[in-house]
């Protein structure tokens, strides 16, 4: 799967990557995956799976999915 | 031992060419500790009701905050305020950069400028030496040569120059002030006010030290060092340093809240061409900072490709990318950077200018502006050449640009028909690039803000939606009891908004930028209290800071009430009550009934009369400004 760590979420990746390619042998809970990557699920404000808005609760992702997560966004 | 203020205002009457000093005491400053509070106080006290915004009797107040100039990241801001030529209401805009801190270190808490010079002038300040100088040779010139000429004339290459340009000279109603060629007081038309006074620029150089003003300079410096060290360890400030505000584009698009084609849609098909990754590759030349700020969120750009964009006027922020990009249907990042450069060269507010371009394009597509008025060009959404032509015509008031320079509200009244429906403004000020249909509290802020639509008047809804998030913890500390979904438009959302608005207003009083303190939270709520105490020596807690913010908002509201504004002016454009045409929130609009109910709750939460939208005498008295009630009788 392709995972986009949007906004400040790529700070949590040691290499500060905005996009991660993650091979998945089987579907996994997105929350668990984020926890493994040390991205705090509590901060997720916007989540899309294959371009559609989704909720983190119960979200399961599979190989081939394109997932984007973003934190809360304030003024710019 | 000081209390964080110089205790002095510099008064300049341009009609008489008179310069004077006004001193105030600590008790006064405790009530109005700078920025928005002091500016609103001065406007209420010193302008007559109905004053012509572009006449000599309007007052232009340039006011630092208590913390402005402290060696603490984001303590950089000053307020420019006057009766706005764009809204005819209370007008205000904050800017960072270096000019405000330099003015403070020259010994001045702020400036109060009145009158109109007979011919173009500029003001030169070097500590307590103040001089009004001839600027006839600078009139009509762009900011870069003006700044260079002033520095040459004063023999000081480090003097900080605040100025307006061709937009202000031509009294474009949303003309800006610019300092150091890249920091803007963009909103409310303060550049037009300065231009109307025949005042081209204010150059300032100060030899003072903030440590001589602060109550406990060591504590201020220690706090500043502690915060600066943490910038790279804090995800949000790291993100601002890395990407700046352009980093917002893709997230807003994913959430369906990226205003597109004059707020028709919430997602833009060309987003990949304008998001941060493209910006970094196509535009970025350097990163820069404001005074004493370790975040360094400012982008510099340079382009020599499809367009030539110089690196003189700074790079486009998110608002500018959104306004000239998706909201005009344009996916050419270089063209957007060019439009941003034009806004710098002409000193135009890039938010209002982008919104006016989108308005003009929609009018053209509906036949309300014709090729006969555009020089034969097709001003359609997506046409970058049209966008640049419109900006140029606005600045020079050429052709129909003369009408567009009046802003969308006035232009729509003249054009007639559906143009009123295409004018995306509140109180005459154009909407920033944040979509209220996806974050309704931002809509409450647009509606109620005294200066018209503004995105920096409170926390944005997603920051207090998630109970375990860092940003919600800040909101909870400020009195928001429960996390609230971003699209919940309810009385409890209104009550939360009111609390958080007081905090943001306090930031505008005190001189903090939106990007340091909570909700961004590089600087925690408790540390803001610590900063105020160290700077002033006052035993204030966070509730007192919220009261300072509330006091400032109430003063601005009294100003508006005195000018005849009422609840009917706290409205949103009709389009926001209709469904978004595309994006993650396709089909979703705001409910009018929910909006009106929430607004009633918001007035009550503020202690205002819901029928008139005016502060009650009791509320004003409780805030220590009972005198202001007399202005409402």
Contacts between the chains, C-beta under 8 A, distances in Angstrom:
chain1	res1	chain2	res2	distance
A	4	B	250	7.8
A	6	B	250	5.9
A	6	B	251	4.9
A	6	B	254	7.0
A	7	B	239	6.3
A	7	B	247	6.5
A	7	B	248	7.6
A	7	B	251	5.1
A	8	B	235	4.0
A	8	B	236	5.2
A	8	B	238	6.6
A	8	B	239	3.5
A	9	B	235	7.6
A	11	B	235	3.9
A	11	B	238	5.0
A	11	B	239	6.3
A	12	B	235	7.0
A	16	B	242	7.7
A	18	B	277	7.0
A	40	B	468	7.9
A	42	B	466	6.1
A	42	B	467	7.7
A	42	B	468	3.4
A	42	B	469	5.3
A	43	B	466	7.0
A	43	B	469	5.1
A	43	B	470	6.8
A	44	B	466	7.4
A	45	B	255	7.7
A	45	B	462	4.3
A	45	B	465	6.7
A	45	B	466	6.3
A	45	B	469	7.7
A	46	B	251	5.8
A	46	B	254	5.4
A	46	B	255	4.2
A	46	B	462	7.5
A	48	B	254	4.9
A	48	B	584	7.0
A	52	B	584	7.3
A	53	B	254	7.8
A	53	B	255	7.3
A	53	B	256	6.8
A	53	B	584	4.0
A	53	B	585	7.8
A	68	B	250	7.6
A	68	B	254	5.2
A	70	B	250	7.8
A	70	B	251	3.7
A	70	B	254	6.1
A	70	B	255	7.0
A	71	B	235	7.8
A	71	B	236	7.9
A	71	B	251	7.8
A	71	B	469	7.7
A	72	B	460	7.4
A	72	B	462	3.9
A	72	B	463	4.5
A	72	B	465	6.9
A	72	B	466	6.7
A	72	B	469	6.2
A	72	B	471	5.3
A	72	B	519	7.8
A	73	B	248	5.7
A	73	B	251	5.3
A	73	B	252	6.3
A	73	B	255	7.7
A	73	B	460	6.7
A	73	B	462	6.1
A	73	B	463	8.0
A	74	B	459	6.7
A	74	B	460	4.8
A	74	B	462	7.9
A	74	B	463	5.5
A	74	B	471	7.5
A	74	B	514	7.3
A	74	B	519	5.7
A	74	B	520	6.4
A	75	B	434	7.3
A	75	B	455	4.7
A	75	B	456	4.8
A	75	B	460	6.2
A	75	B	514	5.5
A	76	B	245	4.1
A	76	B	248	4.7
A	76	B	317	6.5
A	76	B	318	3.5
A	76	B	319	5.8
A	76	B	322	7.9
A	76	B	433	7.4
A	76	B	434	7.8
A	76	B	455	7.4
